[in-house]
Amino acid sequence: MVAELARFPTADRHVEEQIRIEREYFSHNAQRMRYPIFRKQHLFIGSGVIEAGCKTIIGSRLKQSGMFWTLRGANAILALRANRLSGRFEQYWENRARAA
């Protein structure tokens, strides 16, 4: 795709600039777009799973009626929730105790 974009003929400077931007994007992010390999590894390539996870972990805890959070408080609750849901709750507290 990068090679095709480099050969794309245009006399329009705006189009030429857009093509340059897209070419650089694809060139710099090629390692992130190895979709056939990712699919063979049964990895998700869309954002739906992440968005659903955010809604479940963050939205269901932080966005309840009447709740207001400071950034520090929200980060603390999210750390606890993420560790609890990932089965690492005890490890989280052990690590905090060691760090203190």
C-alpha positions as protocol buffer text, in pm:
chain_id: "A"
residue {
  index: 1
  type: MET
  ca { x: 0 y: 0 z: 0 }
}
residue {
  index: 2
  type: VAL
  ca { x: 283 y: 239 z: 83 }
}
residue {
  index: 3
  type: ALA
  ca { x: 440 y: 181 z: -258 }
}
residue {
  index: 4
  type: GLU
  ca { x: 106 y: 233 z: -434 }
}
residue {
  index: 5
  type: LEU
  ca { x: 48 y: 559 z: -249 }
}
residue {
  index: 6
  type: ALA
  ca { x: 394 y: 679 z: -352 }
}
residue {
  index: 7
  type: ARG
  ca { x: 304 y: 618 z: -718 }
}
residue {
  index: 8
  type: PHE
  ca { x: -44 y: 774 z: -701 }
}
residue {
  index: 9
  type: PRO
  ca { x: -61 y: 1052 z: -961 }
}
residue {
  index: 10
  type: THR
  ca { x: -211 y: 1386 z: -865 }
}
residue {
  index: 11
  type: ALA
  ca { x: -161 y: 1750 z: -953 }
}
residue {
  index: 12
  type: ASP
  ca { x: -366 y: 1874 z: -657 }
}
residue {
  index: 13
  type: ARG
  ca { x: -137 y: 1989 z: -373 }
}
residue {
  index: 14
  type: HIS
  ca { x: -402 y: 1921 z: -109 }
}
residue {
  index: 15
  type: VAL
  ca { x: -450 y: 1563 z: -232 }
}
residue {
  index: 16
  type: GLU
  ca { x: -73 y: 1519 z: -256 }
}
residue {
  index: 17
  type: GLU
  ca { x: -34 y: 1629 z: 107 }
}
residue {
  index: 18
  type: GLN
  ca { x: -310 y: 1395 z: 223 }
}
residue {
  index: 19
  type: ILE
  ca { x: -149 y: 1105 z: 37 }
}
residue {
  index: 20
  type: ARG
  ca { x: 187 y: 1187 z: 198 }
}
residue {
  index: 21
  type: ILE
  ca { x: 26 y: 1187 z: 544 }
}
residue {
  index: 22
  type: GLU
  ca { x: -148 y: 854 z: 479 }
}
residue {
  index: 23
  type: ARG
  ca { x: 169 y: 700 z: 333 }
}
residue {
  index: 24
  type: GLU
  ca { x: 367 y: 798 z: 643 }
}
residue {
  index: 25
  type: TYR
  ca { x: 96 y: 666 z: 870 }
}
residue {
  index: 26
  type: PHE
  ca { x: 91 y: 325 z: 701 }
}
residue {
  index: 27
  type: SER
  ca { x: 468 y: 314 z: 685 }
}
residue {
  index: 28
  type: HIS
  ca { x: 514 y: 394 z: 1056 }
}
residue {
  index: 29
  type: ASN
  ca { x: 234 y: 164 z: 1175 }
}
residue {
  index: 30
  type: ALA
  ca { x: 290 y: -141 z: 955 }
}
residue {
  index: 31
  type: GLN
  ca { x: 390 y: -356 z: 1255 }
}
residue {
  index: 32
  type: ARG
  ca { x: 58 y: -279 z: 1422 }
}
residue {
  index: 33
  type: MET
  ca { x: -142 y: -382 z: 1115 }
}
residue {
  index: 34
  type: ARG
  ca { x: -35 y: -745 z: 1079 }
}
residue {
  index: 35
  type: TYR
  ca { x: -399 y: -852 z: 1091 }
}
residue {
  index: 36
  type: PRO
  ca { x: -365 y: -1200 z: 932 }
}
residue {
  index: 37
  type: ILE
  ca { x: -101 y: -1292 z: 1191 }
}
residue {
  index: 38
  type: PHE
  ca { x: -310 y: -1149 z: 1474 }
}
residue {
  index: 39
  type: ARG
  ca { x: -617 y: -1342 z: 1358 }
}
residue {
  index: 40
  type: LYS
  ca { x: -418 y: -1667 z: 1349 }
}
residue {
  index: 41
  type: GLN
  ca { x: -321 y: -1598 z: 1712 }
}
residue {
  index: 42
  type: HIS
  ca { x: -692 y: -1548 z: 1793 }
}
residue {
  index: 43
  type: LEU
  ca { x: -632 y: -1186 z: 1893 }
}
residue {
  index: 44
  type: PHE
  ca { x: -897 y: -919 z: 1860 }
}
residue {
  index: 45
  type: ILE
  ca { x: -822 y: -650 z: 1605 }
}
residue {
  index: 46
  type: GLY
  ca { x: -1122 y: -425 z: 1655 }
}
residue {
  index: 47
  type: SER
  ca { x: -1193 y: -179 z: 1933 }
}
residue {
  index: 48
  type: GLY
  ca { x: -1524 y: -335 z: 2038 }
}
residue {
  index: 49
  type: VAL
  ca { x: -1374 y: -562 z: 2304 }
}
residue {
  index: 50
  type: ILE
  ca { x: -1181 y: -273 z: 2461 }
}
residue {
  index: 51
  type: GLU
  ca { x: -1483 y: -44 z: 2449 }
}
residue {
  index: 52
  type: ALA
  ca { x: -1703 y: -307 z: 2615 }
}
residue {
  index: 53
  type: GLY
  ca { x: -1436 y: -366 z: 2880 }
}
residue {
  index: 54
  type: CYS
  ca { x: -1418 y: 5 z: 2955 }
}
residue {
  index: 55
  type: LYS
  ca { x: -1793 y: 25 z: 2983 }
}
residue {
  index: 56
  type: THR
  ca { x: -1802 y: -274 z: 3217 }
}
residue {
  index: 57
  type: ILE
  ca { x: -1506 y: -188 z: 3436 }
}
residue {
  index: 58
  type: ILE
  ca { x: -1517 y: 190 z: 3434 }
}
residue {
  index: 59
  type: GLY
  ca { x: -1870 y: 292 z: 3348 }
}
residue {
  index: 60
  type: SER
  ca { x: -2048 y: 53 z: 3580 }
}
residue {
  index: 61
  type: ARG
  ca { x: -1840 y: 172 z: 3876 }
}
residue {
  index: 62
  type: LEU
  ca { x: -1761 y: 539 z: 3818 }
}
residue {
  index: 63
  type: LYS
  ca { x: -2070 y: 661 z: 3636 }
}
residue {
  index: 64
  type: GLN
  ca { x: -2342 y: 574 z: 3882 }
}
residue {
  index: 65
  type: SER
  ca { x: -2601 y: 829 z: 3981 }
}
residue {
  index: 66
  type: GLY
  ca { x: -2475 y: 1101 z: 4212 }
}
residue {
  index: 67
  type: MET
  ca { x: -2108 y: 1001 z: 4198 }
}
residue {
  index: 68
  type: PHE
  ca { x: -1837 y: 1261 z: 4169 }
}
residue {
  index: 69
  type: TRP
  ca { x: -1469 y: 1171 z: 4159 }
}
residue {
  index: 70
  type: THR
  ca { x: -1138 y: 1347 z: 4184 }
}
residue {
  index: 71
  type: LEU
  ca { x: -881 y: 1220 z: 3936 }
}
residue {
  index: 72
  type: ARG
  ca { x: -684 y: 1060 z: 4219 }
}
residue {
  index: 73
  type: GLY
  ca { x: -993 y: 892 z: 4365 }
}
residue {
  index: 74
  type: ALA
  ca { x: -1109 y: 762 z: 4027 }
}
residue {
  index: 75
  type: ASN
  ca { x: -763 y: 620 z: 3951 }
}
residue {
  index: 76
  type: ALA
  ca { x: -754 y: 446 z: 4289 }
}
residue {
  index: 77
  type: ILE
  ca { x: -1097 y: 287 z: 4241 }
}
residue {
  index: 78
  type: LEU
  ca { x: -1013 y: 180 z: 3887 }
}
residue {
  index: 79
  type: ALA
  ca { x: -689 y: 18 z: 4002 }
}
residue {
  index: 80
  type: LEU
  ca { x: -878 y: -178 z: 4267 }
}
residue {
  index: 81
  type: ARG
  ca { x: -1154 y: -277 z: 4028 }
}
residue {
  index: 82
  type: ALA
  ca { x: -920 y: -384 z: 3748 }
}
residue {
  index: 83
  type: ASN
  ca { x: -713 y: -593 z: 3988 }
}
residue {
  index: 84
  type: ARG
  ca { x: -1021 y: -754 z: 4143 }
}
residue {
  index: 85
  type: LEU
  ca { x: -1173 y: -843 z: 3806 }
}
residue {
  index: 86
  type: SER
  ca { x: -844 y: -981 z: 3674 }
}
residue {
  index: 87
  type: GLY
  ca { x: -794 y: -1207 z: 3978 }
}
residue {
  index: 88
  type: ARG
  ca { x: -499 y: -1008 z: 4110 }
}
residue {
  index: 89
  type: PHE
  ca { x: -662 y: -835 z: 4407 }
}
residue {
  index: 90
  type: GLU
  ca { x: -448 y: -1000 z: 4675 }
}
residue {
  index: 91
  type: GLN
  ca { x: -131 y: -950 z: 4470 }
}
residue {
  index: 92
  type: TYR
  ca { x: -219 y: -580 z: 4436 }
}
residue {
  index: 93
  type: TRP
  ca { x: -233 y: -535 z: 4814 }
}
residue {
  index: 94
  type: GLU
  ca { x: 85 y: -736 z: 4866 }
}
residue {
  index: 95
  type: ASN
  ca { x: 269 y: -518 z: 4614 }
}
residue {
  index: 96
  type: ARG
  ca { x: 137 y: -200 z: 4780 }
}
residue {
  index: 97
  type: ALA
  ca { x: 251 y: -321 z: 5121 }
}
residue {
  index: 98
  type: ARG
  ca { x: 599 y: -397 z: 4987 }
}
residue {
  index: 99
  type: ALA
  ca { x: 621 y: -56 z: 4818 }
}
residue {
  index: 100
  type: ALA
  ca { x: 526 y: 128 z: 5138 }
}
